[in-house]
Amino acid sequence: MLTRRFALALSAAATTLLTLSACGGDGQAADDRKPTRASSSGPAESKQPSAAASSDKPATPAELLPAYRIAYGMSSSPMCSHVAWDDPGCGKDLTAAGELAGAMAESIKRDFPDGQYTDVEDSAGQVVKAVNTVRKLGCYDMGSTPPKTDSAKLRELCPSMSTIASLAWLNFETNVSDW
């Protein structure tokens, strides 16, 4: 499992570098920046790309991910730790990541019942779980009701939880690319 450990370490390092790069360079404070946002539209069912375009054999997760990225409007990994805890654009990014991962997990479960891509399915589940935790807290304007936690606590908690969601996403991407 040395390869898996290396992949996880690489994912953590990439997240750290991306987070740190959001903090400097042009003299502008990280919280003042306007990060790019993915657009999210319609229910997840209408976004799911077809698994096999011209073959009877279902597409692998590595073959599906680019199509799912387009369908869910994900041009990059969701990185929200550098924006305000109530930034709705970040909530949209995290929501798209959770929906994409959930849809991929369902596709894998349906198309590969023999468990060939268990690591990908499990890591997709971790993304969904992390995003749902952020949603339950009411971070990034994701909850349907106002958050019950004090906003001062959320200012500290939300970036940490979104970092966990981002790490889960990077682990998911790594597992997909391993196949």
ZAMARGU-4260 file (C-alpha; in steps of 0.2 Angstrom, whole numbers, plus 5000, padded with zeros to 4 digits):
<rodrens>
0) 5000/5000/5000 | 5015/5011/4998 | 5007/5019/4982 | 4991/5023/4991 | 5001/5032/5005
5) 5011/5041/4992 | 4995/5047/4984 | 4987/5052/5000 | 5003/5062/5005 | 5004/5070/4987
10) 4985/5075/4989 | 4988/5083/5006 | 5003/5092/4999 | 4994/5098/4984 | 4980/5105/4995
15) 4992/5113/5006 | 5001/5122/4991 | 4984/5127/4984 | 4978/5134/5001 | 4995/5143/5003
20) 4995/5150/4986 | 4978/5158/4989 | 4986/5168/5003 | 4999/5178/4994 | 5007/5185/4979
25) 4998/5201/4974 | 4996/5209/4991 | 4978/5206/4992 | 4971/5197/5007 | 4965/5179/5004
30) 4947/5183/5011 | 4946/5198/4999 | 4949/5188/4983 | 4935/5183/4971 | 4938/5164/4968
35) 4931/5157/4952 | 4915/5148/4954 | 4907/5133/4945 | 4889/5134/4940 | 4877/5121/4946
40) 4860/5119/4937 | 4846/5106/4939 | 4844/5090/4948 | 4858/5077/4948 | 4848/5065/4938
45) 4848/5076/4923 | 4867/5079/4924 | 4872/5061/4923 | 4882/5057/4907 | 4880/5041/4899
50) 4891/5027/4905 | 4895/5020/4888 | 4894/5030/4872 | 4897/5017/4859 | 4902/5001/4868
55) 4893/4988/4878 | 4906/4989/4891 | 4903/5002/4904 | 4916/5016/4905 | 4929/5016/4919
60) 4929/5030/4933 | 4944/5038/4924 | 4934/5038/4908 | 4918/5045/4916 | 4926/5059/4927
65) 4929/5071/4913 | 4911/5070/4907 | 4904/5071/4925 | 4915/5087/4928 | 4907/5095/4913
70) 4890/5090/4918 | 4892/5096/4936 | 4902/5112/4931 | 4918/5107/4940 | 4933/5114/4932
75) 4944/5112/4947 | 4945/5105/4964 | 4934/5114/4977 | 4945/5125/4988 | 4935/5135/5000
80) 4946/5138/5015 | 4952/5155/5008 | 4935/5163/5007 | 4922/5169/5020 | 4912/5156/5029
85) 4896/5162/5022 | 4902/5163/5004 | 4888/5156/4993 | 4899/5153/4978 | 4909/5141/4989
90) 4894/5132/4994 | 4889/5129/4976 | 4907/5122/4972 | 4906/5110/4987 | 4888/5105/4982
95) 4893/5101/4964 | 4908/5091/4971 | 4896/5081/4983 | 4883/5078/4969 | 4897/5073/4956
100) 4905/5061/4969 | 4888/5054/4974 | 4883/5051/4955 | 4899/5043/4951 | 4897/5031/4967
105) 4880/5026/4961 | 4886/5023/4943 | 4900/5013/4949 | 4889/5003/4961 | 4877/5000/4946
110) 4889/4996/4932 | 4902/4987/4942 | 4893/4976/4955 | 4908/4965/4957 | 4917/4978/4967
115) 4931/4981/4955 | 4931/5000/4959 | 4928/4999/4978 | 4942/5012/4982 | 4934/5024/4970
120) 4916/5021/4977 | 4922/5023/4995 | 4932/5039/4992 | 4917/5046/4983 | 4906/5042/4998
125) 4919/5051/5009 | 4917/5067/4998 | 4898/5066/5000 | 4900/5064/5019 | 4912/5078/5021
130) 4901/5090/5010 | 4885/5085/5020 | 4894/5089/5036 | 4898/5106/5029 | 4880/5108/5024
135) 4873/5103/5041 | 4884/5116/5049 | 4877/5129/5038 | 4893/5135/5031 | 4894/5144/5014
140) 4876/5147/5013 | 4873/5128/5010 | 4859/5125/5023 | 4841/5128/5020 | 4839/5136/5037
145) 4851/5148/5046 | 4865/5140/5055 | 4862/5137/5074 | 4881/5139/5078 | 4888/5156/5082
150) 4895/5165/5067 | 4912/5168/5076 | 4914/5149/5078 | 4909/5146/5060 | 4922/5158/5054
155) 4935/5146/5061 | 4926/5129/5059 | 4920/5131/5041 | 4937/5133/5033 | 4943/5118/5042
160) 4928/5108/5037 | 4930/5113/5019 | 4948/5108/5019 | 4943/5091/5025 | 4930/5091/5010
165) 4944/5097/4998 | 4956/5083/5004 | 4942/5070/5002 | 4939/5077/4984 | 4958/5075/4980
170) 4958/5058/4987 | 4943/5054/4976 | 4952/5061/4961 | 4968/5051/4965 | 4958/5035/4966
175) 4950/5038/4950 | 4966/5042/4941 | 4974/5026/4948 | 4962/5016/4937
</rodrens>
